[in-house]
C-alpha cells in the first residue's frame, strides 16, 4: 500500500520529502488489494500497479513517503478496514506492532542481507532489469536503516512475534512454517 502511494507521488511529480503535498496525495489515493486466483493484485485509483510498484524508483522512495505521519495514519486505517468482517494475512514493517498489535499470530521474517539482495536481483532480472548485487545490498541496508530509525511506526519486531530466518528456506518451507503455527493457534482456540 505504501508502494502504491509512493508511485502516485512519483507520477504526480511531487517531491517525496514534501510531507504536506504527499499527505494530500495519500488522502486522495484509492489503494485496493484484490485477490486474483492464488495471488494478490494492487490497484491504485482503479489501475493495476502490482508490477510497477516493485520498480527501483518506487523502492528508492518508499521509505521517505512511508515515514510521513499522515500517510501512515491513512494506510493504517485502510489496513485495519481490510479485517473488519474477515480474517486477514498481511505483511508489513509495522503490521504486528502498530496496525494489529493484538493479532493472533505474528511472524517476524528475517533474512541475511545477501539472501535478500539475491532474491531482489532475481526478481528484477525476471522483469528485464539488471542491478548489481552490491548496489542492491546498499539499497536494502539503507532502507532498513531508514525504516528502523523513523519516528512514525519504526520497523521493529513485536515482543510476541515468532522470529523466522528465511535466509536458507524455500518459499514452500516458509509457508509450511507459517501455516503450521496458524494451525497450532486454531487448535488451541478450538479446545477452549
C-alpha positions as CSV (number, residue, x, y, z in Angstrom):
1,X,0.0,0.0,0.0
2,X,2.9,2.4,0.8
3,X,4.5,1.5,-2.5
4,X,1.2,2.4,-4.3
5,X,1.1,5.8,-2.6
6,X,4.8,6.3,-3.5
7,X,4.0,5.5,-7.1
8,X,1.3,8.1,-7.1
9,X,3.7,10.7,-5.6
10,X,6.3,9.9,-8.3
11,X,3.8,10.0,-11.1
12,X,2.4,13.3,-9.8
13,X,5.9,14.9,-9.8
14,X,5.6,15.7,-6.1
15,X,8.8,15.7,-4.1
16,X,8.7,12.6,-1.8
17,X,10.1,14.8,1.0
18,X,7.3,17.3,0.8
19,X,5.1,16.0,3.6
20,X,2.2,18.3,3.0
21,X,1.9,17.5,-0.7
22,X,2.5,13.8,-0.2
23,X,-0.2,13.8,2.6
24,X,-2.7,15.4,0.2
25,X,-2.0,12.8,-2.5
26,X,-2.2,9.9,0.0
27,X,-5.6,11.2,1.3
28,X,-6.9,11.2,-2.3
29,X,-5.4,7.9,-3.4
30,X,-7.6,4.8,-3.6
31,X,-5.4,1.8,-2.9
32,X,-7.1,-1.6,-3.1
33,X,-5.9,-5.1,-2.7
34,X,-7.7,-7.7,-4.9
35,X,-7.4,-11.4,-4.9
36,X,-6.7,-12.9,-8.3
37,X,-6.5,-16.7,-8.1
38,X,-3.7,-17.5,-5.7
39,X,-2.1,-14.1,-6.0
40,X,-3.0,-10.6,-4.9
41,X,-3.1,-7.5,-7.1
42,X,-2.6,-4.0,-6.0
43,X,-4.8,-1.3,-7.6
44,X,-4.1,2.4,-7.4
45,X,-7.1,4.5,-8.3
46,X,-8.6,1.5,-10.2
47,X,-5.4,0.8,-12.1
48,X,-3.4,-2.5,-11.6
49,X,0.1,-1.4,-10.4
50,X,1.2,-4.7,-8.9
51,X,4.3,-5.0,-11.0
52,X,5.1,-1.3,-11.3
53,X,5.3,-0.8,-7.5
54,X,8.3,-3.2,-7.4
55,X,10.4,-1.0,-9.7
56,X,13.6,0.6,-8.4
57,X,12.3,4.2,-8.4
58,X,9.5,3.2,-6.1
59,X,11.7,1.1,-3.9
60,X,14.2,4.0,-3.5
61,X,11.4,6.4,-2.4
62,X,9.1,4.3,-0.4
63,X,10.9,5.0,2.9
64,X,10.6,8.7,2.5
65,X,6.9,8.5,1.7
66,X,6.0,5.9,4.4
67,X,7.8,7.9,7.1
68,X,5.2,10.7,6.9
69,X,2.7,10.6,9.7
70,X,-0.4,11.4,7.7
71,X,0.4,8.8,5.1
72,X,0.9,6.2,7.9
73,X,-2.4,7.1,9.5
74,X,-4.3,6.8,6.2
75,X,-2.7,3.5,5.4
76,X,-3.2,2.0,8.9
77,X,-6.9,2.9,8.6
78,X,-7.1,1.1,5.2
79,X,-5.2,-1.9,6.6
80,X,-7.5,-2.2,9.6
81,X,-10.6,-1.9,7.4
82,X,-9.4,-5.0,5.5
83,X,-10.1,-7.1,8.5
84,X,-13.5,-5.7,9.5
85,X,-15.5,-8.8,8.5
86,X,-12.9,-11.4,7.9
87,X,-9.6,-12.7,9.0
88,X,-6.6,-11.4,7.1
89,X,-3.0,-12.2,6.4
90,X,-0.9,-9.1,6.0
91,X,2.8,-8.3,5.8
92,X,4.5,-5.0,6.5
93,X,7.1,-3.4,8.6
94,X,4.7,-2.3,11.4
95,X,1.8,-4.8,11.0
96,X,2.4,-6.6,14.3
97,X,3.4,-3.5,16.3
98,X,1.1,-0.8,15.2
99,X,-1.6,-2.0,12.8
100,X,-2.6,-5.2,14.5
101,X,-0.8,-5.3,17.9
102,X,-3.3,-7.9,19.1
103,X,-3.0,-10.2,16.1
104,X,-3.4,-13.9,16.9
105,X,-0.2,-14.8,15.1
106,X,2.8,-12.6,14.3
107,X,5.8,-13.8,12.3
108,X,8.8,-11.6,12.1
109,X,10.6,-12.6,8.9
110,X,14.4,-12.1,8.7
111,X,16.9,-13.0,6.0
112,X,20.5,-12.1,5.6
113,X,21.4,-9.1,3.5
114,X,23.0,-11.4,1.0
115,X,19.9,-13.5,0.6
116,X,17.6,-10.6,0.3
117,X,19.7,-8.9,-2.3
118,X,19.9,-12.1,-4.3
119,X,16.1,-12.5,-4.2
120,X,15.6,-8.9,-5.3
121,X,18.2,-9.3,-8.1
122,X,16.4,-12.4,-9.4
123,X,13.1,-10.6,-9.2
124,X,14.5,-7.6,-11.2
125,X,16.2,-9.8,-13.7
126,X,12.9,-11.7,-14.4
127,X,11.4,-8.3,-15.3
128,X,14.3,-7.3,-17.5
129,X,16.3,-5.1,-15.2
130,X,19.8,-5.8,-14.1
131,X,21.2,-4.3,-11.0
132,X,24.5,-5.3,-9.3
133,X,24.3,-7.3,-6.1
134,X,26.4,-4.7,-4.3
135,X,24.0,-1.9,-5.3
136,X,21.0,-3.9,-4.1
137,X,22.7,-4.7,-0.8
138,X,23.4,-1.0,-0.2
139,X,19.8,0.0,-1.1
140,X,18.3,-2.7,1.2
141,X,20.6,-1.8,4.1
142,X,19.8,1.9,3.7
143,X,16.0,1.2,3.5
144,X,16.2,-0.9,6.7
145,X,18.2,1.8,8.5
146,X,15.7,4.5,7.4
147,X,12.7,2.4,8.4
148,X,14.2,1.2,11.7
149,X,15.0,4.7,12.8
150,X,12.0,6.7,11.6
151,X,9.8,8.5,14.2
152,X,6.5,7.1,12.9
153,X,5.9,3.4,13.3
154,X,9.5,2.2,13.0
155,X,10.4,-1.2,11.8
156,X,10.8,-3.5,14.8
157,X,10.0,-6.9,16.0
158,X,6.9,-7.2,18.2
159,X,7.7,-8.7,21.6
160,X,5.3,-11.6,20.9
161,X,6.3,-12.2,17.3
162,X,7.9,-15.6,16.3
163,X,11.1,-14.9,14.5
164,X,11.7,-16.8,11.3
165,X,15.0,-16.6,9.5
166,X,14.3,-17.3,5.8
167,X,17.8,-17.0,4.5
168,X,18.1,-20.6,3.6
169,X,14.4,-21.6,3.3
170,X,12.4,-22.1,0.2
171,X,9.1,-20.3,-0.2
172,X,7.3,-23.6,0.4
173,X,9.3,-24.1,3.6
174,X,8.4,-20.6,4.8
175,X,4.7,-21.1,4.0
176,X,4.7,-24.5,5.8
177,X,6.1,-22.9,8.9
178,X,3.5,-20.1,9.0
179,X,0.6,-22.5,8.2
180,X,1.8,-24.9,11.0
181,X,1.9,-22.0,13.5
182,X,-1.6,-20.8,12.4
183,X,-3.0,-24.4,12.8
184,X,-1.5,-24.6,16.3
185,X,-3.3,-21.4,17.3
186,X,-6.6,-22.6,15.7
187,X,-6.3,-25.9,17.5
188,X,-5.7,-24.2,20.9
189,X,-8.7,-21.9,20.4
190,X,-11.0,-24.7,19.4
191,X,-10.0,-26.7,22.5
192,X,-11.1,-23.9,24.8
